[in-house]
Every structure is written in structure tokens, then in C-alpha cells.
Amino acid sequence: MKGSPTVTKAADFNDRSLSLGLARVSEAAAIACTPLIGRGDEKAADQAAVDAMRTQLNKLDIAGVVVIGEGERDEAPMLYIGEEVGSGDGPGVDIALDPLEGTTLTAKDMPNALAVIAMGPRGSMLHAPDVYMDKLAIGPGYPEGVVTLDMSPSERVAALAVAKGCSTRDITVCVLERPRHEDMIAELRGTGAAIRLITDGDVAGVMHCAEPDVTGIDMYMGAGGAPEGVLAAAALKCMGGQILGRLLFRNDDERGRATKAGITDFDRVYTRDDLVTGDVIFSATGVTDGSLVSGIKREVGYVTAETIMMRSKTGSVRRMIYRNPTS
């Protein structure tokens, strides 16, 4: 942004008027990936999404700061943490984004790649460091505390089955397929629960819990990126559901990153409303076909995208189809 931004107070955050603009941001990022779906080039797909998302963000009348982005400032031209976006005229907002959640999924034309972005008033989102987070998520309709991070994986399945009024064999858990989860997966198998393994895209994995009747997934658990945990919490803030997260540190450098981000309690368990404290808007556009939204469709002369746009203040969910002529 050029010049001195005119930042209005957080109370001026008009989520309703900004929501359609945010949908255009995720749409632009997803559509930019169209020629790169299934082409095997992860970096090119990610860069195309980043460039399109930044361009569209800078058209919005906001004084935005990226609090969850694609790395530190020296990793530009990615949308880095601390980058200012928008025209500079309008409300001060926090932005959490992943221009292409699932770069590998896109490169291989596999399901559930998304362009994802959330926006809230300044100071409404945890500035999560780029470290791992132990995550546990379930859908709406359950009492607080029905499952906890201190429970073992099998205890979580048993507790959720009791709350749902079903057998543990009727529970499906979504898990990111990684070597670090092998013991957890083995324990879950012992309960009789089904496991939906995903190769990438744990924001989508968490979001699946919010619509179990559609996706068939009741619970998400495992270690993934902390920034993605904030994005997932923003989605559940709108859709309903619970997420718990605790930061995981492998070395002093990672603890230093957390300290730099203002985190002092390294053992804290964050709830959804700790990760995202204020009302937010959230937009996700499908890049490849998935359980939540359809992917980009290419026809002769046209490209079609599907977006899910949500507001936590009202709990409203819009599904929008955008069909655009191609040159």
C-alpha cells in the first residue's frame, strides 16, 4: 500500500459488505490455477494463486495485514506475514490465507485443493507461528469438553460415540497421512472406527467435521501446521463445531518464533474462540473437486468455479457458482 492508510476503528468492520469482495479474492486465486491443475508443477500453481490473490485483495477498501500467510517477509513474493494489503482506505483487518491449500493435490489433480481466506477486525486472530499444532476437531451439536487433547485417540472415539449415540464403528476420523501419525492410526484402528486418510489439506480436513452428513467425517485429529489451525478455526467459527489446538515445538528456534509472535504459554490449549476471538468472514473456492465444493471446470470458452462464503456473525453460508468467459 502506498501513502498513509486511513484505518477506521474495528467497529466499522462491515462483514456483510466485505463478504462478496472476499469471495472474489478466493475465486481469483482458484481460477488462476486452472492451467496448472494436473501439470505436476506445485511451485507454479502456488505462485499463480498468490499473485491473483494479492491483486484482488489490493482492490478491496481495507487496511489489511496478513497475520496468517505463506512465510516470513524474506520469502516474498509470497503473501508474507505482516504484509499490508488493500487500498489502505477502510477498516483495519486481520487476514488469514492460504492461496492454494493443497499444492500437491493441484499438481496431481487430486481431490480437495482449495483457495482459502478469512478476514476479521484487527486483533481478532491468533498470530500463530510457523510450527506444528496438535489439533482435534468435531462438528456442531456437542457439549464443550466432550473430547479433549488430553484424551488418548481411542478415548476420544469412545467419548464421541457416546455423545452421538452410536457405536465406535460408526465414527469416522480424518487424519493427515504422515509417518508421525502411524501409532495414532494404529490405535484408532483398534477402536473399529473408520479412518479417512488425506495426503494434504488439513484446513479442508477440519472443515469436513462441520458437515458430517455430507462428508461422512465426525472428527479430525493429528499434528499439522499451526497457521492452518487458525484458518480452520475461522471456518468452524462460521460453520459451527469445535477445534482444540496446542502448539508443538521441536527445537529452541521454534520456541523463539512463538515468543516473537507474542506467545508466552507454550503449553496452552487453544479453543476455537481463542484462535479466532471476533466475528469473521471466510471464503473457500474449489480448485479440484472435493466433498465441500466442486473444483474448477473447464469448458470451451468458459471456466466455472464454486465458492463457499460464510459469516460467523449470522451463521450464514452461501454457495456461489461463478462462470466466466475465457479469452
Residue pairs with C-beta under 8 A, 6 or more apart in sequence:
1 58
1 63
1 84
1 85
1 86
1 87
1 88
2 88
3 88
4 88
5 63
5 84
5 86
5 88
5 89
6 63
6 88
6 89
6 90
7 63
7 90
7 91
7 92
7 122
8 90
8 91
8 92
9 91
9 92
10 91
10 92
10 121
10 122
10 123
10 124
10 278
11 121
12 90
12 91
13 91
13 93
13 120
13 121
13 279
14 91
15 279
15 280
15 281
15 311
15 313
16 311
18 60
18 62
18 119
18 281
19 281
19 283
19 309
19 311
19 318
20 309
21 59
21 60
22 60
22 117
22 119
22 281
22 282
22 283
22 309
23 283
23 285
23 307
23 309
23 318
23 320
24 56
25 53
25 56
25 57
25 60
25 117
25 283
26 53
26 114
26 115
26 116
26 117
26 283
26 284
26 285
26 307
27 115
27 285
27 305
27 307
27 322
28 52
28 53
28 55
28 56
29 49
29 50
29 52
29 53
29 56
29 99
29 100
29 115
29 117
29 285
30 49
30 114
30 115
30 285
30 286
30 287
30 296
30 305
30 307
31 52
31 285
31 296
31 303
31 305
31 324
32 48
32 49
32 51
32 52
33 45
33 48
33 49
33 100
33 106
33 113
33 115
33 287
33 296
34 296
34 298
34 303
36 44
36 45
36 48
36 106
36 107
37 45
37 106
37 109
37 287
37 288
37 295
37 296
38 106
38 107
38 108
38 109
39 45
39 107
40 107
40 108
41 107
42 103
42 104
42 106
42 107
43 103
45 100
45 103
45 106
45 107
46 99
46 100
46 103
47 77
49 99
49 100
49 115
49 287
50 70
50 77
50 78
50 79
50 99
50 100
51 77
52 99
53 79
53 97
53 99
53 115
53 117
54 79
54 85
57 64
57 85
57 86
57 95
58 85
58 86
58 87
59 87
60 85
60 86
60 87
60 90
61 86
61 87
61 89
61 90
62 85
62 86
62 87
62 90
62 91
62 92
62 93
62 119
63 84
63 86
63 88
63 89
63 90
63 91
63 92
63 93
64 84
64 85
64 86
64 92
64 93
64 94
64 95
64 119
65 82
65 83
65 84
65 85
65 92
65 93
65 94
65 95
65 122
66 79
66 80
66 81
66 82
66 83
66 84
66 85
66 95
66 96
66 97
67 81
67 94
67 95
67 96
67 125
67 127
67 230
68 81
68 95
68 96
68 97
68 98
68 118
68 125
68 127
68 128
68 227
68 230
68 231
69 78
69 79
69 80
69 81
69 82
69 83
69 95
69 96
69 97
69 227
70 78
70 79
70 80
70 97
70 98
70 99
71 78
71 80
71 81
71 130
72 80
72 81
72 130
73 80
73 81
73 82
73 83
74 80
76 83
79 85
79 97
79 99
81 127
85 95
86 93
91 121
91 122
92 121
92 122
93 119
93 120
93 121
93 122
94 119
94 120
94 121
94 122
94 123
94 124
94 125
95 117
95 118
95 119
96 117
96 118
96 119
96 125
96 227
96 230
96 231
96 234
97 116
97 117
97 118
97 231
98 114
98 115
98 116
98 117
98 203
98 227
98 228
98 231
99 115
99 117
100 106
100 113
100 114
100 115
100 287
101 113
101 114
101 115
101 116
101 200
101 201
101 203
101 204
101 228
101 231
102 110
102 112
102 113
102 114
102 200
102 201
102 204
102 287
102 288
103 113
103 200
104 110
104 199
104 200
105 111
105 112
105 113
105 199
105 200
105 201
105 287
105 288
106 113
106 287
106 288
109 288
110 199
110 288
111 288
111 289
111 290
111 291
111 295
112 198
112 201
112 204
112 288
112 290
112 291
112 292
113 200
113 201
113 286
113 287
113 288
113 290
113 295
114 201
114 203
114 204
114 284
114 285
114 286
114 287
114 290
114 292
114 293
115 284
115 285
115 287
116 203
116 231
116 282
116 283
116 284
117 282
117 283
117 284
118 125
118 230
118 231
118 234
118 235
118 276
118 280
118 281
118 282
118 283
119 280
119 281
119 282
120 234
120 276
120 278
120 279
120 280
120 281
121 278
121 279
123 277
123 278
124 276
124 277
124 278
124 279
124 280
125 230
125 234
125 275
125 276
125 277
125 280
126 230
126 270
126 274
126 275
126 276
127 261
127 262
128 226
128 227
128 229
128 230
128 247
128 261
128 275
129 226
129 247
129 254
129 257
129 258
129 260
129 261
129 263
130 225
130 226
130 227
130 257
131 225
131 226
131 247
131 248
131 249
131 250
131 254
131 257
131 258
132 223
132 224
132 225
132 226
132 247
132 248
132 250
133 223
133 224
133 225
133 226
133 228
133 229
133 245
133 246
133 247
133 248
134 149
134 222
134 223
134 245
134 246
134 247
134 248
135 202
135 206
135 220
135 221
135 222
135 223
135 224
135 229
135 232
135 243
135 244
135 245
136 147
136 148
136 149
136 156
136 219
136 220
136 221
136 243
136 244
136 245
137 206
137 209
137 219
137 220
137 221
137 232
137 236
137 241
137 242
137 243
137 244
138 146
138 147
138 160
138 209
138 218
138 219
138 220
138 241
138 242
139 209
139 210
139 211
139 212
139 218
139 240
139 241
140 210
140 239
140 240
140 241
141 240
142 160
142 163
142 164
142 242
143 163
144 242
146 159
146 160
146 163
147 156
147 159
147 160
147 219
147 242
147 244
148 156
148 244
148 269
149 244
149 246
149 269
151 159
152 187
153 173
153 184
153 187
153 188
153 191
153 221
154 187
154 188
154 190
154 191
156 219
156 221
157 168
157 171
157 173
157 188
157 191
157 193
157 219
158 168
158 191
160 171
160 218
160 219
161 167
161 168
161 170
161 171
164 170
164 171
164 218
167 192
168 191
168 192
168 193
169 192
169 193
169 194
171 191
171 193
171 194
171 218
171 219
172 193
172 194
172 195
172 196
172 212
172 216
172 217
172 218
172 219
173 188
173 193
173 194
173 195
173 196
173 217
173 218
173 219
173 220
173 221
174 195
174 196
174 198
174 205
174 206
174 208
174 209
174 217
174 219
174 220
174 221
175 181
175 184
175 185
175 188
175 195
175 196
175 197
175 198
175 220
175 221
175 222
176 197
176 198
176 199
176 200
176 202
176 205
176 222
176 223
176 224
177 197
177 198
177 199
178 222
178 223
180 223
181 222
181 223
184 221
184 222
185 195
185 197
188 195
189 195
196 208
196 216
196 217
198 204
198 205
202 220
202 222
202 224
202 225
202 228
202 232
203 228
203 231
203 232
203 235
203 284
204 284
204 290
204 291
204 292
205 217
205 220
206 220
206 232
206 235
206 236
206 243
207 232
207 235
207 236
207 239
207 284
207 292
208 215
208 217
208 220
208 291
208 292
209 215
209 217
209 218
209 219
209 220
209 236
209 241
210 235
210 236
210 239
210 240
210 241
211 239
211 292
212 218
214 291
214 292
215 291
215 292
223 248
226 245
226 247
229 243
229 245
229 270
229 275
230 275
230 276
232 243
233 243
233 245
233 272
233 275
233 276
234 275
234 276
234 280
234 282
234 312
235 282
235 284
235 310
236 242
236 243
236 272
237 272
237 273
237 276
237 279
237 280
237 282
237 312
238 280
238 281
238 282
238 310
238 311
238 312
238 315
238 317
239 310
239 317
240 315
241 272
242 271
242 272
243 271
243 272
243 275
244 269
244 270
244 271
245 269
245 270
245 275
246 267
246 268
246 269
246 270
247 258
247 263
247 266
247 268
249 255
249 258
249 266
255 266
258 266
268 274
276 312
279 311
279 312
279 313
280 311
280 312
281 309
281 310
281 311
281 312
282 309
282 310
282 311
282 312
283 307
283 308
283 309
283 310
284 292
284 293
284 307
284 308
285 293
285 305
285 306
285 307
285 308
286 292
286 293
286 294
286 295
286 296
286 305
286 306
286 307
287 295
287 296
288 295
288 296
289 295
292 308
293 306
293 307
293 308
293 319
294 306
295 306
296 303
296 304
296 305
297 303
297 304
297 305
301 325
301 326
302 323
302 324
302 325
302 326
303 323
303 324
303 326
304 321
304 322
304 323
304 324
305 321
305 322
305 324
306 319
306 320
306 321
306 322
307 319
307 320
307 322
308 317
308 318
308 319
308 320
309 317
309 318
309 319
309 320
310 316
310 317
310 318
